[in-house]
């Protein structure tokens, strides 16, 4: 189980870094989203992967799962959604004003198009 989760984190991170290094805004946004998913899975996995254990101590329960990573992941999902919306609006405004979604244009290249 740990090998599967670690492999998923590695694949998400590698794909996210690859997409962040692209020269268009949409792949950069998708890459940032994949990296945030990788961080969320890492945070969730840091709380020990256990099955059928309660998150809160009750009478007669000897062991429990840690609820803190779950709360951190829920908070991170909300923050990542808000930041993704902001980045999408910024890239849409840049596309509308510049008529292209490339992020590496110099002023000389911009004038020729």
MIKOLMAR-490582 format. One record per residue: x, y, z of N, C-alpha, C in turn. Coordinates in steps of 0.001 Angstrom, whole numbers, m for minus. Example, Ala and Ser with C-alpha at 12.3 -4.5 7.8 and 13.67 -1.06 7.14 Angstrom:
BEGIN
<site><n_X>13190</n_X><n_Y>m5690</n_Y><n_Z>7800</n_Z><ca_X>12300</ca_X><ca_Y>m4500</ca_Y><ca_Z>7800</ca_Z><c_X>13200</c_X><c_Y>m3300</c_Y><c_Z>7800</c_Z></site>
<site><n_X>12850</n_X><n_Y>m2250</n_Y><n_Z>7080</n_Z><ca_X>13670</ca_X><ca_Y>m1060</ca_Y><ca_Z>7140</ca_Z><c_X>12900</c_X><c_Y>30</c_Y><c_Z>7870</c_Z></site>
//
This chain:
BEGIN
<site><n_X>821</n_X><n_Y>m1191</n_Y><n_Z>0</n_Z><ca_X>0</ca_X><ca_Y>0</ca_Y><ca_Z>0</ca_Z><c_X>867</c_X><c_Y>1258</c_Y><c_Z>0</c_Z></site>
<site><n_X>1920</n_X><n_Y>1247</n_Y><n_Z>826</n_Z><ca_X>2789</ca_X><ca_Y>2418</ca_Y><ca_Z>890</ca_Z><c_X>3513</c_X><c_Y>2654</c_Y><c_Z>m429</c_Z></site>
<site><n_X>3905</n_X><n_Y>1556</n_Y><n_Z>m1097</n_Z><ca_X>4582</ca_X><ca_Y>1687</ca_Y><ca_Z>m2388</ca_Z><c_X>3649</c_X><c_Y>2294</c_Y><c_Z>m3441</c_Z></site>
<site><n_X>2387</n_X><n_Y>1902</n_Y><n_Z>m3409</n_Z><ca_X>1410</ca_X><ca_Y>2442</ca_Y><ca_Z>m4350</ca_Z><c_X>1188</c_X><c_Y>3940</c_Y><c_Z>m4115</c_Z></site>
<site><n_X>1053</n_X><n_Y>4342</n_Y><n_Z>m2858</n_Z><ca_X>835</ca_X><ca_Y>5752</ca_Y><ca_Z>m2540</ca_Z><c_X>2074</c_X><c_Y>6569</c_Y><c_Z>m2890</c_Z></site>
<site><n_X>3259</n_X><n_Y>6055</n_Y><n_Z>m2562</n_Z><ca_X>4495</ca_X><ca_Y>6767</ca_Y><ca_Z>m2886</ca_Z><c_X>4671</c_X><c_Y>6896</c_Y><c_Z>m4400</c_Z></site>
<site><n_X>4316</n_X><n_Y>5856</n_Y><n_Z>m5147</n_Z><ca_X>4402</ca_X><ca_Y>5930</ca_Y><ca_Z>m6605</ca_Z><c_X>3411</c_X><c_Y>6945</c_Y><c_Z>m7171</c_Z></site>
<site><n_X>2217</n_X><n_Y>6987</n_Y><n_Z>m6605</n_Z><ca_X>1220</ca_X><ca_Y>7965</ca_Y><ca_Z>m7066</ca_Z><c_X>1698</c_X><c_Y>9387</c_Y><c_Z>m6795</c_Z></site>
<site><n_X>2288</n_X><n_Y>9612</n_Y><n_Z>m5640</n_Z><ca_X>2816</ca_X><ca_Y>10942</ca_Y><ca_Z>m5320</ca_Z><c_X>3932</c_X><c_Y>11313</c_Y><c_Z>m6296</c_Z></site>
<site><n_X>4818</n_X><n_Y>10373</n_Y><n_Z>m6583</n_Z><ca_X>5914</ca_X><ca_Y>10625</ca_Y><ca_Z>m7515</ca_Z><c_X>5429</c_X><c_Y>10919</c_Y><c_Z>m8922</c_Z></site>
<site><n_X>4446</n_X><n_Y>10160</n_Y><n_Z>m9397</n_Z><ca_X>3917</ca_X><ca_Y>10373</ca_Y><ca_Z>m10748</ca_Z><c_X>3201</c_X><c_Y>11721</c_Y><c_Z>m10836</c_Z></site>
<site><n_X>2397</n_X><n_Y>12057</n_Y><n_Z>m9834</n_Z><ca_X>1714</ca_X><ca_Y>13349</ca_Y><ca_Z>m9834</ca_Z><c_X>2710</c_X><c_Y>14506</c_Y><c_Z>m9811</c_Z></site>
<site><n_X>3749</n_X><n_Y>14377</n_Y><n_Z>m9001</n_Z><ca_X>4759</ca_X><ca_Y>15432</ca_Y><ca_Z>m8923</ca_Z><c_X>5521</c_X><c_Y>15569</c_Y><c_Z>m10240</c_Z></site>
<site><n_X>5922</n_X><n_Y>14445</n_Y><n_Z>m10825</n_Z><ca_X>6675</ca_X><ca_Y>14492</ca_Y><ca_Z>m12083</ca_Z><c_X>5825</c_X><c_Y>15085</c_Y><c_Z>m13211</c_Z></site>
<site><n_X>4580</n_X><n_Y>14661</n_Y><n_Z>m13305</n_Z><ca_X>3707</ca_X><ca_Y>15204</ca_Y><ca_Z>m14350</ca_Z><c_X>3441</c_X><c_Y>16687</c_Y><c_Z>m14113</c_Z></site>
<site><n_X>3272</n_X><n_Y>17077</n_Y><n_Z>m12856</n_Z><ca_X>3046</ca_X><ca_Y>18481</ca_Y><ca_Z>m12538</ca_Z><c_X>4238</c_X><c_Y>19353</c_Y><c_Z>m12883</c_Z></site>
<site><n_X>5443</n_X><n_Y>18886</n_Y><n_Z>m12562</n_Z><ca_X>6646</ca_X><ca_Y>19660</ca_Y><ca_Z>m12887</ca_Z><c_X>6825</c_X><c_Y>19763</c_Y><c_Z>m14397</c_Z></site>
<site><n_X>6547</n_X><n_Y>18663</n_Y><n_Z>m15112</n_Z><ca_X>6653</ca_X><ca_Y>18698</ca_Y><ca_Z>m16575</ca_Z><c_X>5699</c_X><c_Y>19738</c_Y><c_Z>m17163</c_Z></site>
<site><n_X>4465</n_X><n_Y>19758</n_Y><n_Z>m16659</n_Z><ca_X>3490</ca_X><ca_Y>20700</ca_Y><ca_Z>m17199</ca_Z><c_X>3777</c_X><c_Y>22139</c_Y><c_Z>m16789</c_Z></site>
<site><n_X>4338</n_X><n_Y>22352</n_Y><n_Z>m15609</n_Z><ca_X>4675</ca_X><ca_Y>23706</ca_Y><ca_Z>m15177</ca_Z><c_X>5761</c_X><c_Y>24300</c_Y><c_Z>m16070</c_Z></site>
<site><n_X>6626</n_X><n_Y>23467</n_Y><n_Z>m16612</n_Z><ca_X>7721</ca_X><ca_Y>23944</ca_Y><ca_Z>m17457</ca_Z><c_X>7312</c_X><c_Y>24173</c_Y><c_Z>m18912</c_Z></site>
<site><n_X>6038</n_X><n_Y>23995</n_Y><n_Z>m19228</n_Z><ca_X>5554</ca_X><ca_Y>24261</ca_Y><ca_Z>m20586</ca_Z><c_X>5483</c_X><c_Y>25759</c_Y><c_Z>m20836</c_Z></site>
<site><n_X>5245</n_X><n_Y>26165</n_Y><n_Z>m22085</n_Z><ca_X>5256</ca_X><ca_Y>27574</ca_Y><ca_Z>m22442</ca_Z><c_X>3863</c_X><c_Y>28153</c_Y><c_Z>m22666</c_Z></site>
<site><n_X>2851</n_X><n_Y>27452</n_Y><n_Z>m22284</n_Z><ca_X>1476</ca_X><ca_Y>27945</ca_Y><ca_Z>m22404</ca_Z><c_X>861</c_X><c_Y>28011</c_Y><c_Z>m21016</c_Z></site>
<site><n_X>m145</n_X><n_Y>28848</n_Y><n_Z>m20843</n_Z><ca_X>m695</ca_X><ca_Y>29043</ca_Y><ca_Z>m19506</ca_Z><c_X>m1567</c_X><c_Y>27882</c_Y><c_Z>m19037</c_Z></site>
<site><n_X>m2345</n_X><n_Y>27265</n_Y><n_Z>m19921</n_Z><ca_X>m3223</ca_X><ca_Y>26186</ca_Y><ca_Z>m19475</ca_Z><c_X>m2448</c_X><c_Y>24984</c_Y><c_Z>m18926</c_Z></site>
<site><n_X>m1391</n_X><n_Y>24497</n_Y><n_Z>m19601</n_Z><ca_X>m629</ca_X><ca_Y>23411</ca_Y><ca_Z>m18988</ca_Z><c_X>24</c_X><c_Y>23800</c_Y><c_Z>m17665</c_Z></site>
<site><n_X>403</n_X><n_Y>25062</n_Y><n_Z>m17516</n_Z><ca_X>974</ca_X><ca_Y>25506</ca_Y><ca_Z>m16244</ca_Z><c_X>m71</c_X><c_Y>25410</c_Y><c_Z>m15138</c_Z></site>
<site><n_X>m1300</n_X><n_Y>25799</n_Y><n_Z>m15428</n_Z><ca_X>m2374</ca_X><ca_Y>25712</ca_Y><ca_Z>m14435</ca_Z><c_X>m2649</c_X><c_Y>24260</c_Y><c_Z>m14068</c_Z></site>
<site><n_X>m2717</n_X><n_Y>23382</n_Y><n_Z>m15049</n_Z><ca_X>m2948</ca_X><ca_Y>21959</ca_Y><ca_Z>m14786</ca_Z><c_X>m1779</c_X><c_Y>21370</c_Y><c_Z>m13996</c_Z></site>
<site><n_X>m554</n_X><n_Y>21774</n_Y><n_Z>m14318</n_Z><ca_X>613</ca_X><ca_Y>21290</ca_Y><ca_Z>m13582</ca_Z><c_X>602</c_X><c_Y>21726</c_Y><c_Z>m12133</c_Z></site>
<site><n_X>216</n_X><n_Y>22980</n_Y><n_Z>m11877</n_Z><ca_X>113</ca_X><ca_Y>23442</ca_Y><ca_Z>m10491</ca_Z><c_X>m966</c_X><c_Y>22672</c_Y><c_Z>m9736</c_Z></site>
<site><n_X>m2048</n_X><n_Y>22332</n_Y><n_Z>m10423</n_Z><ca_X>m3104</ca_X><ca_Y>21549</ca_Y><ca_Z>m9798</ca_Z><c_X>m2614</c_X><c_Y>20145</c_Y><c_Z>m9458</c_Z></site>
<site><n_X>m1859</n_X><n_Y>19525</n_Y><n_Z>m10370</n_Z><ca_X>m1324</ca_X><ca_Y>18187</ca_Y><ca_Z>m10092</ca_Z><c_X>m344</c_X><c_Y>18210</c_Y><c_Z>m8926</c_Z></site>
<site><n_X>472</n_X><n_Y>19250</n_Y><n_Z>m8838</n_Z><ca_X>1402</ca_X><ca_Y>19358</ca_Y><ca_Z>m7714</ca_Z><c_X>631</c_X><c_Y>19526</c_Y><c_Z>m6406</c_Z></site>
<site><n_X>m442</n_X><n_Y>20304</n_Y><n_Z>m6431</n_Z><ca_X>m1234</ca_X><ca_Y>20452</ca_Y><ca_Z>m5202</ca_Z><c_X>m1913</c_X><c_Y>19130</c_Y><c_Z>m4834</c_Z></site>
<site><n_X>m2340</n_X><n_Y>18341</n_Y><n_Z>m5824</n_Z><ca_X>m2887</ca_X><ca_Y>17015</ca_Y><ca_Z>m5531</ca_Z><c_X>m1820</c_X><c_Y>16121</c_Y><c_Z>m4895</c_Z></site>
<site><n_X>m598</n_X><n_Y>16190</n_Y><n_Z>m5405</n_Z><ca_X>487</ca_X><ca_Y>15380</ca_Y><ca_Z>m4840</ca_Z><c_X>754</c_X><c_Y>15771</c_Y><c_Z>m3392</c_Z></site>
<site><n_X>741</n_X><n_Y>17059</n_Y><n_Z>m3105</n_Z><ca_X>945</ca_X><ca_Y>17514</ca_Y><ca_Z>m1725</ca_Z><c_X>m201</c_X><c_Y>17045</c_Y><c_Z>m837</c_Z></site>
<site><n_X>m1430</n_X><n_Y>17082</n_Y><n_Z>m1342</n_Z><ca_X>m2574</ca_X><ca_Y>16622</ca_Y><ca_Z>m561</ca_Z><c_X>m2472</c_X><c_Y>15132</c_Y><c_Z>m246</c_Z></site>
<site><n_X>m2092</n_X><n_Y>14321</n_Y><n_Z>m1220</n_Z><ca_X>m1942</ca_X><ca_Y>12887</ca_Y><ca_Z>m979</ca_Z><c_X>m803</c_X><c_Y>12640</c_Y><c_Z>16</c_Z></site>
<site><n_X>288</n_X><n_Y>13416</n_Y><n_Z>m94</n_Z><ca_X>1388</ca_X><ca_Y>13278</ca_Y><ca_Z>852</ca_Z><c_X>940</c_X><c_Y>13623</c_Y><c_Z>2270</c_Z></site>
<site><n_X>198</n_X><n_Y>14721</n_Y><n_Z>2427</n_Z><ca_X>m303</ca_X><ca_Y>15091</ca_Y><ca_Z>3753</ca_Z><c_X>m1246</c_X><c_Y>14031</c_Y><c_Z>4309</c_Z></site>
<site><n_X>m2104</n_X><n_Y>13505</n_Y><n_Z>3454</n_Z><ca_X>m3038</ca_X><ca_Y>12473</ca_Y><ca_Z>3901</ca_Z><c_X>m2304</c_X><c_Y>11200</c_Y><c_Z>4313</c_Z></site>
<site><n_X>m1275</n_X><n_Y>10835</n_Y><n_Z>3556</n_Z><ca_X>m524</ca_X><ca_Y>9618</ca_Y><ca_Z>3861</ca_Z><c_X>354</c_X><c_Y>9792</c_Y><c_Z>5095</c_Z></site>
<site><n_X>659</n_X><n_Y>11015</n_Y><n_Z>5462</n_Z><ca_X>1510</ca_X><ca_Y>11231</ca_Y><ca_Z>6637</ca_Z><c_X>788</c_X><c_Y>10890</c_Y><c_Z>7936</c_Z></site>
<site><n_X>m515</n_X><n_Y>10732</n_Y><n_Z>7905</n_Z><ca_X>m1282</ca_X><ca_Y>10395</ca_Y><ca_Z>9093</ca_Z><c_X>m1456</c_X><c_Y>8903</c_Y><c_Z>9285</c_Z></site>
<site><n_X>m609</n_X><n_Y>8097</n_Y><n_Z>8756</n_Z><ca_X>m667</ca_X><ca_Y>6639</ca_Y><ca_Z>8812</ca_Z><c_X>m1907</c_X><c_Y>6117</c_Y><c_Z>8109</c_Z></site>
<site><n_X>m1720</n_X><n_Y>5254</n_Y><n_Z>7169</n_Z><ca_X>m2822</ca_X><ca_Y>4661</ca_Y><ca_Z>6425</ca_Z><c_X>m3365</c_X><c_Y>3473</c_Y><c_Z>7207</c_Z></site>
<site><n_X>m4475</n_X><n_Y>3660</n_Y><n_Z>7879</n_Z><ca_X>m5105</ca_X><ca_Y>2592</ca_Y><ca_Z>8646</ca_Z><c_X>m6553</c_X><c_Y>2462</c_Y><c_Z>8198</c_Z></site>
<site><n_X>m7096</n_X><n_Y>1253</n_Y><n_Z>8386</n_Z><ca_X>m8456</ca_X><ca_Y>964</ca_Y><ca_Z>7948</ca_Z><c_X>m9287</c_X><c_Y>564</c_Y><c_Z>9166</c_Z></site>
<site><n_X>m10537</n_X><n_Y>997</n_Y><n_Z>9182</n_Z><ca_X>m11513</ca_X><ca_Y>633</ca_Y><ca_Z>10213</ca_Z><c_X>m11094</c_X><c_Y>1046</c_Y><c_Z>11616</c_Z></site>
<site><n_X>m10484</n_X><n_Y>2203</n_Y><n_Z>11753</n_Z><ca_X>m10175</ca_X><ca_Y>2743</ca_Y><ca_Z>13073</ca_Z><c_X>m10863</c_X><c_Y>4097</c_Y><c_Z>13214</c_Z></site>
<site><n_X>m11422</n_X><n_Y>4377</n_Y><n_Z>14369</n_Z><ca_X>m12137</ca_X><ca_Y>5651</ca_Y><ca_Z>14539</ca_Z><c_X>m11175</c_X><c_Y>6825</c_Y><c_Z>14622</c_Z></site>
<site><n_X>m11608</n_X><n_Y>8023</n_Y><n_Z>14158</n_Z><ca_X>m10741</ca_X><ca_Y>9193</ca_Y><ca_Z>14236</ca_Z><c_X>m10746</c_X><c_Y>9855</c_Y><c_Z>15606</c_Z></site>
<site><n_X>m11659</n_X><n_Y>9462</n_Y><n_Z>16493</n_Z><ca_X>m11767</ca_X><ca_Y>10066</ca_Y><ca_Z>17820</ca_Z><c_X>m11786</c_X><c_Y>8946</c_Y><c_Z>18855</c_Z></site>
<site><n_X>m11124</n_X><n_Y>9179</n_Y><n_Z>19985</n_Z><ca_X>m11118</ca_X><ca_Y>8183</ca_Y><ca_Z>21056</ca_Z><c_X>m12521</c_X><c_Y>8015</c_Y><c_Z>21642</c_Z></site>
<site><n_X>m12891</n_X><n_Y>6767</n_Y><n_Z>21835</n_Z><ca_X>m14159</ca_X><ca_Y>6423</ca_Y><ca_Z>22474</ca_Z><c_X>m13890</c_X><c_Y>5383</c_Y><c_Z>23551</c_Z></site>
<site><n_X>m14893</n_X><n_Y>5061</n_Y><n_Z>24312</n_Z><ca_X>m14730</ca_X><ca_Y>4028</ca_Y><ca_Z>25331</ca_Z><c_X>m14473</c_X><c_Y>2677</c_Y><c_Z>24674</c_Z></site>
<site><n_X>m13466</n_X><n_Y>1978</n_Y><n_Z>25136</n_Z><ca_X>m13155</ca_X><ca_Y>654</ca_Y><ca_Z>24619</ca_Z><c_X>m12300</c_X><c_Y>658</c_Y><c_Z>23364</c_Z></site>
<site><n_X>m11809</n_X><n_Y>1793</n_Y><n_Z>22940</n_Z><ca_X>m10979</ca_X><ca_Y>1869</ca_Y><ca_Z>21733</ca_Z><c_X>m9536</c_X><c_Y>2085</c_Y><c_Z>22165</c_Z></site>
<site><n_X>m8656</n_X><n_Y>1190</n_Y><n_Z>21744</n_Z><ca_X>m7246</ca_X><ca_Y>1293</ca_Y><ca_Z>22116</ca_Z><c_X>m6441</c_X><c_Y>2140</c_Y><c_Z>21142</c_Z></site>
<site><n_X>m6750</n_X><n_Y>2038</n_Y><n_Z>19861</n_Z><ca_X>m5992</ca_X><ca_Y>2798</ca_Y><ca_Z>18859</ca_Z><c_X>m6967</c_X><c_Y>3551</c_Y><c_Z>17962</c_Z></site>
<site><n_X>m6495</n_X><n_Y>4626</n_Y><n_Z>17403</n_Z><ca_X>m7317</ca_X><ca_Y>5465</ca_Y><ca_Z>16547</ca_Z><c_X>m6446</c_X><c_Y>6061</c_Y><c_Z>15461</c_Z></site>
<site><n_X>m7083</n_X><n_Y>6597</n_Y><n_Z>14440</n_Z><ca_X>m6357</ca_X><ca_Y>7257</ca_Y><ca_Z>13362</ca_Z><c_X>m6280</c_X><c_Y>8753</c_Y><c_Z>13656</c_Z></site>
<site><n_X>m5261</n_X><n_Y>9386</n_Y><n_Z>13164</n_Z><ca_X>m5037</ca_X><ca_Y>10802</ca_Y><ca_Z>13437</ca_Z><c_X>m5922</c_X><c_Y>11655</c_Y><c_Z>12532</c_Z></site>
<site><n_X>m6807</n_X><n_Y>12502</n_Y><n_Z>13075</n_Z><ca_X>m7684</ca_X><ca_Y>13317</ca_Y><ca_Z>12236</ca_Z><c_X>m7019</c_X><c_Y>14590</c_Y><c_Z>11706</c_Z></site>
<site><n_X>m5841</n_X><n_Y>14953</n_Y><n_Z>12203</n_Z><ca_X>m5207</ca_X><ca_Y>16200</ca_Y><ca_Z>11783</ca_Z><c_X>m4845</c_X><c_Y>16218</c_Y><c_Z>10296</c_Z></site>
<site><n_X>m4221</n_X><n_Y>15169</n_Y><n_Z>9723</n_Z><ca_X>m3936</ca_X><ca_Y>15210</ca_Y><ca_Z>8281</ca_Z><c_X>m5196</c_X><c_Y>15342</c_Y><c_Z>7422</c_Z></site>
<site><n_X>m6297</n_X><n_Y>14755</n_Y><n_Z>7869</n_Z><ca_X>m7540</ca_X><ca_Y>14878</ca_Y><ca_Z>7112</ca_Z><c_X>m8030</c_X><c_Y>16323</c_Y><c_Z>7121</c_Z></site>
<site><n_X>m7921</n_X><n_Y>16979</n_Y><n_Z>8255</n_Z><ca_X>m8320</ca_X><ca_Y>18389</ca_Y><ca_Z>8338</ca_Z><c_X>m7397</c_X><c_Y>19267</c_Y><c_Z>7501</c_Z></site>
<site><n_X>m6103</n_X><n_Y>18973</n_Y><n_Z>7510</n_Z><ca_X>m5154</ca_X><ca_Y>19735</ca_Y><ca_Z>6696</ca_Z><c_X>m5442</c_X><c_Y>19576</c_Y><c_Z>5209</c_Z></site>
<site><n_X>m5774</n_X><n_Y>18367</n_Y><n_Z>4789</n_Z><ca_X>m6065</ca_X><ca_Y>18123</ca_Y><ca_Z>3374</ca_Z><c_X>m7343</c_X><c_Y>18839</c_Y><c_Z>2961</c_Z></site>
<site><n_X>m8364</n_X><n_Y>18812</n_Y><n_Z>3794</n_Z><ca_X>m9591</ca_X><ca_Y>19531</ca_Y><ca_Z>3453</ca_Z><c_X>m9336</c_X><c_Y>21027</c_Y><c_Z>3322</c_Z></site>
<site><n_X>m8541</n_X><n_Y>21574</n_Y><n_Z>4218</n_Z><ca_X>m8200</ca_X><ca_Y>22991</ca_Y><ca_Z>4134</ca_Z><c_X>m7385</c_X><c_Y>23274</c_Y><c_Z>2881</c_Z></site>
<site><n_X>m6436</n_X><n_Y>22406</n_Y><n_Z>2564</n_Z><ca_X>m5602</ca_X><ca_Y>22599</ca_Y><ca_Z>1375</ca_Z><c_X>m6416</c_X><c_Y>22504</c_Y><c_Z>89</c_Z></site>
<site><n_X>m7425</n_X><n_Y>21657</n_Y><n_Z>63</n_Z><ca_X>m8274</ca_X><ca_Y>21545</ca_Y><ca_Z>m1128</ca_Z><c_X>m9023</c_X><c_Y>22847</c_Y><c_Z>m1368</c_Z></site>
<site><n_X>m9564</n_X><n_Y>23432</n_Y><n_Z>m313</n_Z><ca_X>m10301</ca_X><ca_Y>24687</ca_Y><ca_Z>m450</ca_Z><c_X>m9373</c_X><c_Y>25812</c_Y><c_Z>m905</c_Z></site>
<site><n_X>m8191</n_X><n_Y>25903</n_Y><n_Z>m315</n_Z><ca_X>m7239</ca_X><ca_Y>26946</ca_Y><ca_Z>m691</ca_Z><c_X>m6777</c_X><c_Y>26753</c_Y><c_Z>m2134</c_Z></site>
<site><n_X>m6488</n_X><n_Y>25509</n_Y><n_Z>m2531</n_Z><ca_X>m6040</ca_X><ca_Y>25240</ca_Y><ca_Z>m3898</ca_Z><c_X>m7128</c_X><c_Y>25579</c_Y><c_Z>m4907</c_Z></site>
<site><n_X>m8383</n_X><n_Y>25305</n_Y><n_Z>m4578</n_Z><ca_X>m9473</ca_X><ca_Y>25652</ca_Y><ca_Z>m5492</ca_Z><c_X>m9566</c_X><c_Y>27163</c_Y><c_Z>m5677</c_Z></site>
<site><n_X>m9469</n_X><n_Y>27896</n_Y><n_Z>m4598</n_Z><ca_X>m9513</ca_X><ca_Y>29359</ca_Y><ca_Z>m4697</ca_Z><c_X>m8350</c_X><c_Y>29917</c_Y><c_Z>m5491</c_Z></site>
<site><n_X>m7153</n_X><n_Y>29410</n_Y><n_Z>m5250</n_Z><ca_X>m5984</ca_X><ca_Y>29900</ca_Y><ca_Z>m5983</ca_Z><c_X>m6043</c_X><c_Y>29510</c_Y><c_Z>m7456</c_Z></site>
<site><n_X>m6576</n_X><n_Y>28339</n_Y><n_Z>m7758</n_Z><ca_X>m6728</ca_X><ca_Y>27943</ca_Y><ca_Z>m9159</ca_Z><c_X>m7702</c_X><c_Y>28879</c_Y><c_Z>m9876</c_Z></site>
<site><n_X>m8779</n_X><n_Y>29245</n_Y><n_Z>m9205</n_Z><ca_X>m9728</ca_X><ca_Y>30185</ca_Y><ca_Z>m9812</ca_Z><c_X>m9063</c_X><c_Y>31537</c_Y><c_Z>m10080</c_Z></site>
<site><n_X>m8247</n_X><n_Y>32013</n_Y><n_Z>m9146</n_Z><ca_X>m7554</ca_X><ca_Y>33288</ca_Y><ca_Z>m9335</ca_Z><c_X>m6576</c_X><c_Y>33200</c_Y><c_Z>m10500</c_Z></site>
<site><n_X>m5824</n_X><n_Y>32117</n_Y><n_Z>m10582</n_Z><ca_X>m4834</ca_X><ca_Y>31964</ca_Y><ca_Z>m11653</ca_Z><c_X>m5525</c_X><c_Y>31832</c_Y><c_Z>m13014</c_Z></site>
<site><n_X>m6656</n_X><n_Y>31130</n_Y><n_Z>m13068</n_Z><ca_X>m7389</ca_X><ca_Y>31006</ca_Y><ca_Z>m14331</ca_Z><c_X>m7876</c_X><c_Y>32375</c_Y><c_Z>m14795</c_Z></site>
<site><n_X>m8393</n_X><n_Y>33186</n_Y><n_Z>m13874</n_Z><ca_X>m8856</ca_X><ca_Y>34518</ca_Y><ca_Z>m14259</ca_Z><c_X>m7696</c_X><c_Y>35408</c_Y><c_Z>m14698</c_Z></site>
<site><n_X>m6547</n_X><n_Y>35301</n_Y><n_Z>m14038</n_Z><ca_X>m5384</ca_X><ca_Y>36090</ca_Y><ca_Z>m14448</ca_Z><c_X>m4900</c_X><c_Y>35673</c_Y><c_Z>m15833</c_Z></site>
<site><n_X>m4864</n_X><n_Y>34364</n_Y><n_Z>m16095</n_Z><ca_X>m4412</ca_X><ca_Y>33914</ca_Y><ca_Z>m17412</ca_Z><c_X>m5440</c_X><c_Y>34259</c_Y><c_Z>m18494</c_Z></site>
<site><n_X>m6716</n_X><n_Y>34235</n_Y><n_Z>m18160</n_Z><ca_X>m7735</ca_X><ca_Y>34633</ca_Y><ca_Z>m19123</ca_Z><c_X>m7608</c_X><c_Y>36118</c_Y><c_Z>m19451</c_Z></site>
<site><n_X>m7365</n_X><n_Y>36943</n_Y><n_Z>m18446</n_Z><ca_X>m7143</ca_X><ca_Y>38369</ca_Y><ca_Z>m18705</ca_Z><c_X>m5906</c_X><c_Y>38611</c_Y><c_Z>m19538</c_Z></site>
<site><n_X>m4847</n_X><n_Y>37848</n_Y><n_Z>m19291</n_Z><ca_X>m3626</ca_X><ca_Y>37972</ca_Y><ca_Z>m20081</ca_Z><c_X>m3870</c_X><c_Y>37538</c_Y><c_Z>m21526</c_Z></site>
<site><n_X>m4649</n_X><n_Y>36478</n_Y><n_Z>m21714</n_Z><ca_X>m4953</ca_X><ca_Y>36021</ca_Y><ca_Z>m23068</ca_Z><c_X>m5792</c_X><c_Y>37044</c_Y><c_Z>m23824</c_Z></site>
<site><n_X>m6757</n_X><n_Y>37629</n_Y><n_Z>m23152</n_Z><ca_X>m7618</ca_X><ca_Y>38605</ca_Y><ca_Z>m23815</ca_Z><c_X>m6833</c_X><c_Y>39856</c_Y><c_Z>m24199</c_Z></site>
<site><n_X>m5932</n_X><n_Y>40297</n_Y><n_Z>m23319</n_Z><ca_X>m5174</ca_X><ca_Y>41518</ca_Y><ca_Z>m23629</ca_Z><c_X>m4023</c_X><c_Y>41273</c_Y><c_Z>m24594</c_Z></site>
<site><n_X>m3424</n_X><n_Y>40102</n_Y><n_Z>m24573</n_Z><ca_X>m2262</ca_X><ca_Y>39842</ca_Y><ca_Z>m25416</ca_Z><c_X>m2534</c_X><c_Y>38996</c_Y><c_Z>m26636</c_Z></site>
<site><n_X>m3723</n_X><n_Y>38426</n_Y><n_Z>m26771</n_Z><ca_X>m4127</ca_X><ca_Y>37596</ca_Y><ca_Z>m27904</ca_Z><c_X>m3304</c_X><c_Y>36318</c_Y><c_Z>m28061</c_Z></site>
<site><n_X>m2581</n_X><n_Y>35923</n_Y><n_Z>m27020</n_Z><ca_X>m1845</ca_X><ca_Y>34660</ca_Y><ca_Z>m27031</ca_Z><c_X>m1719</c_X><c_Y>34169</c_Y><c_Z>m25602</c_Z></site>
<site><n_X>m1529</n_X><n_Y>32860</n_Y><n_Z>m25453</n_Z><ca_X>m1380</ca_X><ca_Y>32328</ca_Y><ca_Z>m24105</ca_Z><c_X>49</c_X><c_Y>31856</c_Y><c_Z>m23822</c_Z></site>
<site><n_X>972</n_X><n_Y>32241</n_Y><n_Z>m24659</n_Z><ca_X>2378</ca_X><ca_Y>31912</ca_Y><ca_Z>m24412</ca_Z><c_X>2912</c_X><c_Y>32796</c_Y><c_Z>m23292</c_Z></site>
<site><n_X>3801</n_X><n_Y>32237</n_Y><n_Z>m22489</n_Z><ca_X>4294</ca_X><ca_Y>32987</ca_Y><ca_Z>m21334</ca_Z><c_X>5738</c_X><c_Y>33432</c_Y><c_Z>m21490</c_Z></site>
<site><n_X>6340</n_X><n_Y>33169</n_Y><n_Z>m22629</n_Z><ca_X>7758</ca_X><ca_Y>33496</ca_Y><ca_Z>m22792</ca_Z><c_X>8025</c_X><c_Y>34516</c_Y><c_Z>m23895</c_Z></site>
<site><n_X>7056</n_X><n_Y>35325</n_Y><n_Z>m24229</n_Z><ca_X>7232</ca_X><ca_Y>36287</ca_Y><ca_Z>m25321</ca_Z><c_X>8048</c_X><c_Y>37496</c_Y><c_Z>m24842</c_Z></site>
<site><n_X>9019</n_X><n_Y>37867</n_Y><n_Z>m25638</n_Z><ca_X>9731</ca_X><ca_Y>39114</ca_Y><ca_Z>m25373</ca_Z><c_X>9024</c_X><c_Y>40223</c_Y><c_Z>m26139</c_Z></site>
<site><n_X>9308</n_X><n_Y>41492</n_Y><n_Z>m25834</n_Z><ca_X>8629</ca_X><ca_Y>42593</ca_Y><ca_Z>m26548</ca_Z><c_X>8866</c_X><c_Y>42548</c_Y><c_Z>m28061</c_Z></site>
<site><n_X>10055</n_X><n_Y>42099</n_Y><n_Z>m28489</n_Z><ca_X>10353</ca_X><ca_Y>42031</ca_Y><ca_Z>m29922</ca_Z><c_X>9469</c_X><c_Y>40979</c_Y><c_Z>m30595</c_Z></site>
<site><n_X>9279</n_X><n_Y>39822</n_Y><n_Z>m29974</n_Z><ca_X>8427</ca_X><ca_Y>38789</ca_Y><ca_Z>m30543</ca_Z><c_X>6969</c_X><c_Y>39222</c_Y><c_Z>m30513</c_Z></site>
<site><n_X>6573</n_X><n_Y>39944</n_Y><n_Z>m29478</n_Z><ca_X>5188</ca_X><ca_Y>40374</ca_Y><ca_Z>m29332</ca_Z><c_X>4794</c_X><c_Y>41360</c_Y><c_Z>m30438</c_Z></site>
<site><n_X>5709</n_X><n_Y>42228</n_Y><n_Z>m30847</n_Z><ca_X>5428</ca_X><ca_Y>43228</ca_Y><ca_Z>m31870</ca_Z><c_X>5309</c_X><c_Y>42576</c_Y><c_Z>m33261</c_Z></site>
<site><n_X>5990</n_X><n_Y>41439</n_Y><n_Z>m33470</n_Z><ca_X>5970</ca_X><ca_Y>40820</ca_Y><ca_Z>m34798</ca_Z><c_X>4676</c_X><c_Y>40062</c_Y><c_Z>m35058</c_Z></site>
<site><n_X>3911</n_X><n_Y>39731</n_Y><n_Z>m34033</n_Z><ca_X>2683</ca_X><ca_Y>38948</ca_Y><ca_Z>m34239</ca_Z><c_X>1487</c_X><c_Y>39782</c_Y><c_Z>m34474</c_Z></site>
//
